[in-house]
């Protein structure tokens, strides 16, 4: 059995799912509102001879008819940024308000960080953390090119992160886009399935759970935490959330970004999960011609 066959019972039209996983991804960029609105970015790309198809669910997400958008001057000047379509979901779901204090727990190389800065109107405080020192240069480079000046870059283990030194007691919003087995990236990473499986998912789930718990504990009452992965594995998605819902002051809340999605699972193999997990969303490659993704929105209580 290959790595994806175990998901056949939970995916409608499994044959279409497998066929989609074998197709290359469309090339997608995000218009960076800090420097240029989507209309201006589209016009600049057209001047470069690049055709654009807009995405209805998010006006900043643009499919382009070149596989090298990084060679265009709008990219060089920070008007656009290469970002896979489903990667733009969690920042949109977190939806911070200008002036908020936001923590991006696992930020490098910075696509979601700079999208959050855009949503913040480049105001407030955006702490972009990553525990991998080698990846921080890409994070800093992307923030600089895109003009994201509200970003503070840190190099810490997210499981032991604190608000010390930032002049705040808690964050208004936190994005926990955690390390995962990356099965959903198979359309762009041919070797994405080489080391995945139930055992790999169970091993990384402990880290994911610890990061999510820390995110919740550093978020103010009434604040928002978004948990996301690019894997199909329930052990890393619903399983992690189910454990946290048992003993943290959070509840799942509904959201809709305008893309077709399946609800989160309430049962998998021999496990059962909290009924509220239907408020999480699973994004499959055959539903929107994207990569695979999982996203959940939580509100922090007392």
ROKOLBA-556625 format. One record per atom (N, C-alpha, C, O, CB): z, x, y; residue in three letters. Coordinates in steps of 0.001 Angstrom, whole numbers, plus 500000, padded with zeros to 6 digits. Atoms other than C-alpha are relative to their C-alpha. Glycine has a CB too. Layout:
BEGIN
ZXYala...
***
This chain:
BEGIN
500000500851498796unk500000500000500000unk500000500882501248unk500808501805501355unk501237499040500009unk499979499198498787unk499111501402503410unk501090499491500943unk501741498482500674unk498621499971500696unk498841500244499132unk501544501360506319unk499987498619500648unk501048498088500978unk500060501052501076unk500075501284499306unk500275498104507850unk500052498798499066unk500282497679499526unk498746499940500807unk500077501131500919unk500043495971504709unk501293499203499942unk501270498004499664unk499646500483498621unk498732500732500077unk503720495090504831unk500131498928501075unk501017498078500998unk501157500965500112unk499942500994498938unk503029493058507972unk499100498788499748unk499083497852500547unk499623500639501300unk500922501112500269unk500465490748506352unk500685498631500013unk500086497675500507unk499329500209498662unk499363501324500000unk503014487913505846unk500358499466501394unk500565498263501549unk501243500054499168unk499553500471498680unk503894487769509564unk498877499949501034unk499115499551502174unk501105500894500513unk501097499949499034unk500460488161511191unk498925498990499629unk498314499081498564unk499400501419500071unk501090500945500195unk498067485232511522unk498673500732500080unk498495501627500906unk500059498866501041unk501329499381500061unk494475486194510670unk500131501517499847unk499704502299500697unk499174499653501270unk499741498587500265unk495467489492509144unk498709500812499942unk498687501976500342unk500768500156498695unk501280499285500073unk491822490408508517unk499505500368501394unk498996501470501599unk498944499147499273unk500401499711498621unk491071490150512250unk500887501082500601unk500419501933501357unk500059498726500861unk499066498965499550unk494164492226512963unk499559501385499507unk499502502333500290unk501429499687499504unk500405498706500543unk493009495019510633unk498674500466500612unk498498501653500885unk499879499918498472unk501277499624499402unk489484494934512055unk500209500499501421unk499585501478501831unk499025498814499988unk499721499574498628unk490837495201515600unk500646501371500031unk500358502169500923unk500898498988500702unk499321498693500045unk493024498167514635unk499023501147499789unk499329502293500117unk501045500012498891unk500991498961500292unk489886500053513588unk498993500189501129unk498167501099501065unk499265499664498725unk500906499863498862unk488025499532516896unk500628500868501075unk501849500865501233unk499635498624500574unk499450499261498859unk488384501891519863unk500524499034501067unk500044497907501196unk498926500936500607unk499475500803498898unk490405500580522776unk499033499978501183unk498339500966501422unk501361500538500446unk500677499952498702unk488701499502525999unk500712500997500914unk501910501234500763unk499958498590500657unk499383499099499028unk489300501978528825unk500530499177501165unk499783498441501809unk498986501075500496unk499335500827498982unk491778500459531269unk500752500899500971unk501345501903500575unk500972498974499341unk499215499321498977unk493285501664534538unk500827498970500750unk500564497769500684unk499087500792500976unk499182500861499143unk495921500258536848unk499805500401501450unk499950501572501801unk501497500083499609unk500074499741498562unk495327499961540569unk501409500251500523unk502333499491500234unk499327498809500758unk498692499591499485unk498197501683542371unk500192499443501406unk499627499955502373unk500136501547500003unk499817500688498726unk499378499378545150unk500700500818501066unk500683500436502236unk500760498761499778unk499388499138498987unk501306502170546861unk498921500591500903unk499156500844502085unk500826501129499333unk501088499372499231unk497955503605547964unk498799499091500235unk498105499240501241unk499539501237499294unk501193500840499851unk495304500921547440unk500178498708499217unk500632498739498073unk498732500750499522unk499914501256500734unk495214497226546525unk498834499926499005unk497893500712499103unk499984498778500978unk501054500057501030unk493049496154543543unk498587499855500549unk497662500470500019unk500271498861499075unk501343500165499446unk490101495041545701unk499449501326500514unk498280501649500303unk500013498964501127unk500437498713499457unk489958498407547425unk499702500987498868unk498749501762498943unk501073500579500948unk500231499123501144unk490257500231544099unk498696499652499293unk497957500547498885unk501168499912499018unk501240500427500639unk487422498166542606unk498801500463500811unk497816500946500253unk499974498475499830unk501104499575499133unk485201498906545605unk499785501511499899unk498646501979499880unk500278499599501468unk500118498541500103unk485954502630545335unk499377500404498673unk498563501326498627unk501374500664500157unk500595499714501302unk485103502653541642unk498516499633499982unk497697500362499422unk500745499241498897unk501407500407499922unk481873500748542317unk499173501039500740unk498030501309500370unk499871498639500693unk500702498958499239unk480924503414544868unk499761501241499148unk498860502032499428unk500798500376501257unk500159498889500937unk481339505932542037unk499067499634498846unk498828500441497947unk501360500426499454unk500865500459501078unk479012503864539843unk500739499524498775unk500154499443497695unk499080501077499613unk499173500451501118unk481864502617537642unk500152498490500074unk500645497954501067unk501392500696500012unk499841501446500069unk481750498981536596unk501411499622499598unk502070500343498849unk499005499403499023unk498621500437500225unk485001497025536474unk500025498557499513unk499299497706500027unk500836500145501288unk499702501366500423unk486167493949534567unk501479499757500256unk502333500453499706unk499632499765498486unk498602500273499654unk489341492458535993unk500710499243498883unk500092498464498156unk500080499201501305unk499168500714500950unk492164491220533799unk500714498857500726unk501414499077501714unk501022500960499326unk499463501181499321unk493229487683534703unk501521500001500052unk502101499488501008unk499518498743499312unk498543500090500058unk496866488160533687unk500690500905501008unk501837500663501383unk500477500339498616unk499413499054499053unk497436491067536087unk498878500569500854unk498052501322500339unk500784501140499262unk501107499562499147unk495146491742539085unk499910501510500162unk498870502023500574unk500129499372501347unk500025498543499867unk496109495432539060unk499413500687498770unk499126501883498816unk501401500520500252unk500513499417501238unk494826495969535494unk498488499815499949unk497988498693500023unk500677499355498756unk501457500007499897unk491133496889535419unk499392500723498800unk499742501868498518unk499540500659501322unk500783499323501041unk488828497615532473unk498805500669500667unk498119500046501477unk499533498994498881unk501091499250499381unk486290500285533431unk498993500419498935unk499340500612497770unk500543501239500755unk501056499678500962unk482963501164531833unk499724501500499912unk498592501918499668unk498725499272500371unk500079498557500231unk483633504895531712unk501190500414499156unk502276499851499294unk499966500795501344unk498858499509500778unk485773506776529219unk500679501179500681unk501573501802500108unk499553500402498601unk499394498896499262unk486628509367531876unk500347499580501435unk499840500170502390unk499052501210500015unk499630500409498641unk488206507525534827unk500725501093500764unk500745501082501994unk500865498767499949unk499305498896499338unk490226510671535532unk499076500935500753unk499540501775501524unk500771500782498996unk500962499163499283unk487025512310536788unk499524499382501308unk498681499962501992unk498817500275499123unk500437500679498779unk486639509848539671unk500922500334501166unk502087500678500965unk499953498479499783unk499147499670498854unk487884510409543218unk501110498976500224unk502169499368500714unk499158500110501252unk498847500908499871unk489976507162543240unk501181500424499125unk502337500223499497unk499585498578499638unk498915499496500846unk491947508677540353unk500630501231500641unk501853501329500735unk499482500338498579unk499498498763499405unk492256512071542025unk500906499720501192unk501904500411501398unk498839500889500430unk499221500318498802unk493591510454545199unk501121498989499743unk501788498555500683unk499083499467501071unk498864500846500343unk496056508223543346unk499797498526500232unk500773497779500304unk501164500431500756unk500252501429499833unk494361504872543866unk500074499260498675unk500391498071498633unk498642499775500642unk499935500587501336unk494202504262540117unk500731500955499066unk500885502143499351unk498577499684499459unk499325499186501010unk496055505475537050unk499610499477498628unk499644498268498399unk501553499977500189unk500333500411501352unk494965505425533410unk501231499504499264unk502208500234499099unk499360501149499239unk498843500601500674unk497295503074531558unk499509498926499046unk498825497989499457unk501010499403501029unk500427500994500982unk496727501143528346unk500549498634500379unk501663498527500892unk500462500394498579unk499685501325499461unk496813497415529014unk501394499510499632unk502137499059500504unk498986499007499519unk498678500514500368unk499901496492526993unk501129500857500562unk502266500398500665unk500126499919498488unk498991499150499367unk501730499440528550unk500431499456501357unk501493499815501866unk499465501417500159unk499671500584498700unk501667497447531792unk500890498768499885unk501287498192500898unk498732499637500733unk499196501214500184unk503679494592530262unk501455500171500426unk501935499362501220unk499954499573498555unk498545499994499765unk507326495789530437unk500407500084501461unk501375499432501853unk500611501141499275unk499648499949498578unk507383496702534143unk499786498640500656unk500569498210501503unk499170501075500724unk500271501341499474unk505819493334534915unk501104499025499594unk501487498161500383unk498633499490499502unk498927500874500472unk508507491615532822unk501312500323500716unk502055499412501082unk500176500138498475unk498781499623499286unk511330493603534454unk499971499474501431unk500975498967501932unk500174501527500000unk500259500608498689unk509890492590537851unk501107500292501017unk501714499358501542unk499838498499499845unk498945499681499030unk512324494470540126unk499607499582501409unk498424499475501733unk500314501495499974unk500231500358498606unk512708493461543760unk500065501245500870unk500848502152500587unk501026498954500476unk499918498851499090unk512044495917546599unk501437500259500436unk502162499333500798unk499117499771501231unk498639499622499634unk515243497812547363unk500963500092498837unk502084500571499008unk500529499035500976unk499124499942501173unk516675497515543840unk500256501438499554unk499499502357499869unk499391499202498848unk499725498757500716unk518301500354541934unk499576499792498553unk500100498913497868unk501520500408500102unk500612500189501314unk516320500764538707unk500089501295499208unk499937502386499758unk498526499542500132unk499984498842500903unk516673503082535711unk498922499833498948unk498874498818498255unk501390500171499329unk500990499919501066unk513739503996533475unk500535501018499004unk500524502218499279unk498563500403500546unk499205499161500903unk515534505390530429unk499210501130499348unk499728502231499160unk500603499148498929unk500847499034500739unk512640507209528696unk498648500018500702unk497689499408500229unk499848499610498450unk501040500251499007unk510174507673531514unk498705500781499825unk497639500262500156unk500537500292501320unk501196499152500040unk507736510523530793unk498947499397499057unk499294498836498018unk500370501440499548unk500575499236498883unk504828510803531330unk499893499247501331unk499368499793502302unk498648500466499614unk499853500626498698unk505357508178534022unk499121498810500314unk499149498337501451unk499772500981500992unk500845501157499702unk502858505322533701unk500838498788500404unk500561498137501412unk499128499652498788unk499152501156499688unk505570502662533622unk500885500284501209unk501159499383502001unk500870499626498788unk499196499627498836unk507706504564536143unk499242499736501296unk499768499105502213unk500406501477499921unk500767500169498759unk504952504613538750unk499604498551500217unk499452498120501360unk498752500876499978unk500233501438499847unk504153500964538043unk501235499325500580unk501119498449501437unk499626499360498646unk498762500534499430unk507812500159538730unk500127500359501478unk500545499527502283unk501214500526499225unk499953499596498591unk507631502147541978unk499088499120500838unk499441498745501957unk499598501476500157unk500935500896499321unk504626500042542968unk500640498627500206unk500574498069501302unk498688499867499193unk499359501317499905unk506525496806542217unk501179500016500971unk501512498990501566unk500472499542498617unk498886499850499052unk509445498130544294unk499522500223501426unk500338500386502333unk500889501155499580unk500571499619498697unk507069498744547236unk500460501389500419unk500587501688501606unk500389498977501079unk499540498627499794unk508235502346546862unk501270500048500856unk501420500917501715unk498894500830500656unk498713500052499301unk511699501396548168unk501125500022498975unk500879499994497769unk500101498731500900unk498860500004500898unk515205501465546733unk500125501319499259unk499757502374499777unk499887498859499014unk499782498819500823unk516073503896543952unk499432499756498619unk499761498760497973unk501500500355499918unk500564500069501348unk514094504480540770unk500308501316499287unk499694502345499571unk498451499724500041unk499612498805500746unk515740506947538390unk499141500083498745unk499251499255497840unk501524499977499639unk500915499801501127unk513114508240535973unk500550501109499124unk500499502284499487unk498557500343500488unk499332499044500882unk514854509928533067unk499185500258498741unk498518499362498224unk501387499493499626unk500528499698501321unk513572511713530002unk500782501186499437unk501138502110500168unk498464500306500055unk499218498908500591unk515397513952527552unk499127501173499578unk499642502209499159unk500781499493498803unk500936498944500389unk512264516026526850unk499558500765501234unk498715500296501998unk498774499412499257unk500282499211498799unk512115518760529476unk498516500313500129unk497988500354501240unk500801501296499980unk501406499645499957unk508552519648528539unk499097498900500528unk497985499175500980unk499554500385498651unk500808501134499534unk507307516167529480unk500231499675501471unk499505498865502047unk500298498776499164unk499668500360498618unk508873516104532943unk498945500456501000unk498803499842502058unk501335500590500377unk501029499550499059unk506048518068534578unk498929498939500171unk498439498736501282unk499367501315499524unk500980501084499901unk503620515237533765unk500562498833500800unk499848498215501590unk499578499527498601unk499354501075499250unk506107512696535112unk499996500305501498unk499628499458502312unk501440499790499504unk499978499622498590unk506536514590538372unk498591500005500600unk498393499550501727unk500646501378500166unk501373499931499519unk502789515172538710unk499438498612500258unk498796498386501284unk499124500740499000unk500508501361499815unk501951511496538242unk500679499308501173unk500021498614501949unk500201499181498727unk499295500609498873unk504646510377540680unk499476500537501328unk499308499784502287unk501508500255499887unk500510499403498760unk503355512812543297unk498591499509500315unk498304499144501456unk500008501528499897unk501385500423499766unk499683511885542850unk499925498543500440unk499077498177501254unk499163500203498737unk500026501421499691unk500471508176543058unk500864499643501206unk500942498473501582unk500453499212498801unk499251500240498772unk502726508556546097unk501313499275499802unk501776498587500712unk499169499231500937unk498749500689500293unk505908507278544430unk501173500839500486unk501660501709499764unk500130499709498488unk498947499180499392unk508588508678546744unk501406499499499703unk502374500204499990unk499802500057501485unk498661500537500297unk511475506442545584unk500522500496498659unk501604500094498231unk499973498470500008unk499665499553501352unk511576508253542221unk500900501234500016unk500607502217500696unk498725500300499217unk499142498839500254unk514425510587541234unk499882500340498522unk500207499512497671unk501501499718500405unk500242499588501381unk513607512541538061unk501235500694499436unk501805501581500073unk498771500932499915unk498843499389500654unk516408513433535637unk499651500366498563unk498748499790497956unk501217499049500034unk500208499502501366unk516584515260532312unk501319499899499238unk502088500858499173unk499469501481500006unk498747500265500701unk519404513720530277unk499720499224498714unk498667498604498568unk500982499216500908unk500035500870501168unk520032512116526905unk500380498595500470unk501486498391500971unk500969500514498860unk499749501349499485unk519767508402527737unk501252499378499406unk501867498515500032unk498812499106499721unk498816500569500649unk522587507629525309unk501287500368500713unk502309499704500539unk500074500455498564unk498804499552499294unk525026509512527539unk499795500027501517unk500524500712502234unk500406501381499509unk500322500023498579unk523522508782530949unk501113499300500790unk501779498405500271unk498646499297500236unk499035500656499120unk525797507843533885unk499367499778501372unk498304500321501671unk501300500844500124unk500464500240498626unk525354506591537446unk500584501014500973unk500331500935502175unk500367498586500446unk499356499009499138unk527345509529538784unk498964500761500828unk497963501247500301unk500830500982499159unk500879499260499104unk525688511120541798unk498942499155500690unk498211499654501545unk499335501076499246unk501026500858499402unk523514508141542722unk500560499025501034unk499806498273501651unk499291499227498918unk499402500863498988unk525986506314544956unk500031498539499623unk500125497681500500unk499271500150501274unk499958501380500475unk525983503161542809unk500929499926498801unk501186500925498129unk498578499483499634unk499166500225501181unk528248501648540172unk499176499546498804unk499548499788497655unk501074498969500306unk500833500527501074unk525461500001538179unk498590499783500538unk498375499707501748unk500590498673499427unk501393500262499627unk521710499426538176unk499738498497500055unk500381497713499357unk499032500675499002unk500425501396499947unk520078496150539118unk499095499643498821unk499103498510498340unk499277499720501315unk500951500240501084unk517448496527536399unk499765501304499247unk499778502386499833unk498659499428500547unk500232498823500841unk516767498888533500unk498843499723499048unk498778498666498420unk501284500381499206unk501063500035500994unk513646499530531458unk500357500941498864unk500490502149499064unk498634500381500626unk499748499206501205unk514409500703527916unk498750499934499132unk498696499200498145unk501267499480499216unk501226499858500785unk510939501554526648unk500227501214499105unk499935502348499483unk498699500169500923unk499367498955500799unk512320503551523772unk499011500743499101unk497934500227498804unk501095499401499156unk500803499314501016unk510894506198521423unk499888499127498754unk500843498450498374unk500620501379499644unk500208500844501170unk509398504500518372unk498987500652499073unk498524501761499341unk499528498591500414unk500957499460500953unk507083505017515410unk498546499840500441unk497643500371499794unk500192499338498673unk501309500018499325unk504084504110517624unk498859499437499151unk497706499824499339unk499642501392500425unk501062500596500813unk502181502058515049unk498964499272500852unk497782499238500508unk500597499038498986unk500905500780499158unk500683499975517843unk498970500819500733unk498072500263501365unk500776499234500981unk500967499133499310unk498800502993519193unk498860500437499086unk498101501336499445unk500703501230500558unk500975499560500993unk496550503256516116unk498569500002500551unk497740500789500095unk500077499108498772unk501368500072499485unk493449502318518154unk499621501216500852unk498438501476501068unk499828498736500818unk500305498789499231unk493751505477520251unk500510501270499332unk500086502373499678unk500591499891501385unk499460498851500727unk495714507742517895unk499728499819498516unk500443499087497833unk501523500169500264unk500430500204501376unk493986508020514542unk501075500363498988unk501076499835497876unk498763500803499729unk498957499569500935unk497021509706512960unk501324499273500220unk502363499719499732unk500218501493500125unk498763500698499654unk499555507177514249unk500758499497498784unk501974499318498855unk499697498847500909unk499342500560501174unk500291505883510752unk500422501050498974unk500919500712497900unk499092499011499347unk499755498947500984unk500759509252509076unk501465500120499589unk501752500478498447unk499531501314500545unk498581499785500303unk504559509298509257unk500841498740500183unk502053498822500384unk500552501103500877unk499259501244499785unk505495505623509585unk500356499348498673unk499934499799497608unk499187499029500863unk499552500716501188unk507085503183507153unk501423499511500217unk502054499836501223unk499916500900498743unk498678500605499838unk510322501319506599unk501081501051500215unk501947500881501073unk500341499150498786unk498960498978499886unk512403504472506161unk499976500658501376unk501029500869501979unk499828501060498908unk500118499396498674unk511065506061509368unk500514499055501070unk501166499484502023unk498549500384500291unk499545500984499018unk511743502843511267unk501518499854499995unk502141499752501052unk499351498649499728unk498544500089500088unk515310502599509982unk500670501225500614unk501723501115501241unk500434499841498545unk499416498767499453unk515950506220510958unk500016499991501518unk501012500381502127unk499229501217499505unk500068499949498535unk514804505820514563unk500719498817500638unk501045498863501824unk498545500030500461unk499352501189499448unk516426502384514980unk501401500297500531unk501851499650501476unk500074498914498943unk498661499651499513unk519850503985515411unk499931500554501418unk500748500197502267unk500668501024499062unk500198499462498651unk518615505945518436unk499623498893500973unk500151498833502083unk498916501088499995unk500439501098499132unk516897502871519869unk501174499088500366unk501312498663501513unk498888499182499312unk498841500864499764unk520063500806519485unk500959500641500999unk501459499967501899unk500732499706498677unk499085499301499091unk522192503423521243unk499459500027501428unk500221499857502380unk500244501431499510unk500593499992498657unk519761503668524170unk500093498618500633unk500421498490501813unk498528500461499944unk499922501354499460unk519640499893524553unk501436499651500386unk501655499038501432unk499462498984498981unk498601500265499639unk523441499649524494unk500356500688501319unk501018500095502171unk500952500478498875unk499688499283498763unk523673502298527219unk499326499326501184unk499917499224502259unk499562501473499903unk500710500707498934unk521065500458529283unk500775498759500445unk500900498492501640unk498591499604499533unk499244501218499686unk523106497255529083unk501285500342500752unk501639499668501720unk500331499219498709unk498708499663499415unk526374498969529979unk499876500590501410unk500851500608502162unk500725500975499103unk500213499467498650unk524852500569533092unk499287499009500915unk498835499377501999unk499202501285499927unk500652501042499198unk523385497278534375unk501050499026500505unk501940498616499760unk498913499252499174unk499017500908499392unk525309495033536747unk499937498612499364unk498934498240498756unk499764499893501516unk499992501382500458unk526341491506535804unk498900499215500734unk498782499283501957unk501400499349500233unk501116500737499422unk523341489256536358unk498720500807500081unk497667500278500438unk500366499524501360unk501172499145499978unk520977492213536127unk499138499819498761unk499482499066497850unk500416501441500129unk500998500174501050unk517994492561533820unk499741501298499259unk499647502367499863unk498703499470500585unk500426498880500845unk517194494874530921unk498766499556499224unk498755498472498642unk501150500460499023unk501169500250500836unk513766495001529297unk499962501047498902unk500044502247499163unk498686500019500837unk500107499127501172unk513495496448525797unk498575499896499462unk498063498795499259unk501054499612498895unk501378500042500476unk510050497454524551unk499691501191499104unk500302502254499209unk499031499968501178unk500507498946500871unk508254499482521887unk498498499782499814unk497961498727500152unk500750500010498619unk501407500158500381unk504683500120520777unk499873500095498479unk499007500795497953unk499108501078500697unk500057500050501461unk505385499444517103unk500093498563499533unk500602497701500249unk501126500843499372unk499924501331500591unk505057496417514831unk501275499810499183unk501577498690498771unk498786499749499125unk498903499999500975unk508177497296512798unk501174499126500447unk501779499411501481unk500483501425499763unk498834500811499639unk510856494562512862unk501295500793500019unk502206500463500778unk500137498850499044unk498778499187500009unk513475497205512053unk500266500621501370unk501420500831501742unk499899501103498939unk499866499365498689unk512809498755515486unk499991498984501148unk500307499322502289unk498880501005500200unk500146501024498965unk512299495505517362unk501093498946499882unk502148499069500504unk498620499340499909unk499003501060500139unk514138492355516308unk501295500511499396unk502375500052499767unk499451498875499150unk498788499478500626unk516549494341514143unk500931500679500991unk502147500508500919unk499636500968498913unk499209499330498961unk517710496459517095unk500641498963500920unk501834499040501213unk499114500977500822unk499475501019499094unk518091493445519368unk501084499159499329unk502083498816499962unk498869499098500489unk499025500823500708unk519960491450516727unk501363500681499964unk502387500027500156unk499520499707498576unk498731499273500021unk522612494162516428unk500669499991501372unk501884499823501474unk499779501439499536unk499446499947498645unk523042494388520204unk500495498634500449unk501514498537501134unk498955500523500983unk499583501352499622unk523243490617520653unk501351499641499397unk502068498794499929unk498952498982499564unk498738500297500681unk526201490605518261unk501218500400500818unk502249499731500755unk500041500700498666unk498776499486499374unk528540492615520484unk499825500521501422unk500706501214501930unk500555501087499163unk500173499643498592unk527075493177523967unk499851498726500827unk499362497718500317unk498765500929500194unk500044501213499165unk527300490718526910unk498597499740500560unk498369499834501766unk501001500120501156unk501381500253499583unk523605489883527009unk499455498779499280unk499946498384498222unk499106501229499724unk500737501051500690unk521297487025526199unk498517500176500289unk498125500631501363unk500488498586500435unk501446499933499832unk517563486902525683unk499534498854500873unk500054497742500783unk499284499967498639unk500555501030499128unk515560485001528273unk498484499946499795unk497853500930499409unk500354500281501498unk501437500197500143unk512048483572528196unk499233500755501073unk499746500998502166unk499659498518500057unk500909499449499004unk509139485243529940unk498573499725499542unk498329499442498369unk500242501533500210unk501410500195500318unk505375484860530095unk499183500859500948unk499244500676502164unk499589498496500104unk500827499149499147unk502967487506531347unk498550499538500053unk497746500104500793unk500056501430499513unk501361500503499965unk499812485505530649unk499085500564498934unk497879500318498969unk499421500274501312unk500759499513501147unk498684487314527480unk500412499216498754unk501554498770498645unk500223501527499794unk499666500660501260unk498498485708524040unk501018500844499244unk500880502063499142unk498729499769499137unk498952499276500717unk501570486624522048unk500616499100498949unk500590497876499074unk501083500515500970unk499221500708501003unk503522485627518956unk501480500145500349unk501877501157500928unk499701500541498564unk498558499868499740unk507262484913519222unk500622501044499091unk500086501375498034unk500711498653499810unk499254499085500846unk509773487380517902unk500421499332498704unk500475498105498614unk501218500525500736unk499644500499501323unk510847487028514278unk501480499631499917unk502321500227500590unk499664501040498939unk498598500323500296unk514029485347513067unk500355500353498555unk501496500181498125unk500271498506500257unk499746499538501366unk513647486658509518unk498951501033499627unk497798500951500051unk499989498813498990unk500921498959500466unk512095489709507876unk500574500596498728unk501729501021498696unk499776501108501092unk499549499488501292unk512302490845504258unk501286499267499618unk501280498042499497unk500227501554500048unk498744500656500384unk515928490175503302unk500958499856501180unk502149499606500991unk500679500784498882unk499169500088498792unk517194490101506913unk499750498679500742unk498637498153500738unk499716501199500938unk500156501113499065unk517827487152509213unk500516500450501363unk501462501231501459unk500763498720499501unk499669499599498639unk518030487495512989unk500396498777500827unk500120497636500458unk498810500734500654unk499585501054499074unk519490485491515861unk498807499131500385unk497713499635500636unk500648500609501260unk501086500934499683unk517437482372516606unk499383500254501366unk498216499931501590unk500508498580499938unk500519499770498647unk517081483439520249unk498919501073500036unk498261501252501062unk501132500393500929unk501027498965500023unk514780486261519158unk498585499440500090unk497635500198500285unk500135500818498749unk501314500605499747unk511897483798519365unk499590500157501464unk498421499968501799unk500014498511499616unk500324499779498580unk512113484520523125unk499377501375500238unk498782501608501290unk501262499852500857unk500722498728499924unk510897488078522473unk498537499737499671unk498193498665499172unk500613501068499026unk501428500202500231unk507140488594522192unk499374501192499289unk499684502352499560unk499282499747501318unk500786499022500742unk504820490420519806unk498546499887500450unk497953498809500398unk500132499782498454unk501381499963499531unk501422491454521164unk499166500770498974unk499400501953498729unk499900500658501424unk500803499411501068unk498812492124518479unk498601500359500496unk498077499703501396unk499907499038498814unk501304499522499525unk495499494002518869unk498882498960499983unk498010498980500852unk499580501157499178unk501087500964500109unk493306491087517764unk500156498806500929unk499230498007501063unk499897499519498593unk499767501161499140unk494826488602520182unk499477500202501419unk499002499257502049unk501476499687500049unk500409499711498619unk493984490346523492unk499090501221500108unk498812501686501213unk501224500211500864unk500798498768500042unk491812493321522426unk500756501152500665unk500231501830501547unk498633499788500696unk499109498968499450unk494692495708523203unk500614500798498856unk500263500609497691unk501118499364500885unk499138499399500999unk497078497989521406unk501072499012499585unk501101497879500065unk500630501291500530unk498893500842500423unk500144496589519671unk501249500284500825unk501467501412501269unk500290500209498518unk498837499827499135unk503380496004521566unk501048498950499680unk500750497890499130unk499597499921501483unk498879500925500135unk506800494354521475unk500808500063501282unk501013501143501835unk500886500342498754unk499242500019498738unk508828493249524498unk501023498874499978unk500755497779499483unk499048499836501215unk498934500989499873unk512083491421525144unk500704500181501339unk500859501300501828unk501010500121498831unk499311499999498709unk513896490492528355unk501417499489499802unk501631498431499210unk499242499131501047unk498601500369500156unk517674490372528502unk500687499888501357unk500405500657502276unk500726501020499120unk499156500139498804unk520100489163531163unk501416500403499635unk501958499979498615unk499965498537500563unk498671499465500261unk523430490925531386unk501047499053500573unk500963498653501734unk500155501419500601unk498906500871499559unk526555488753531584unk501266500776500227unk501260502006500269unk500252498906498990unk498705499368499728unk530204489435532230unk500534500687498754unk501615501275498788unk501016498963500506unk
***
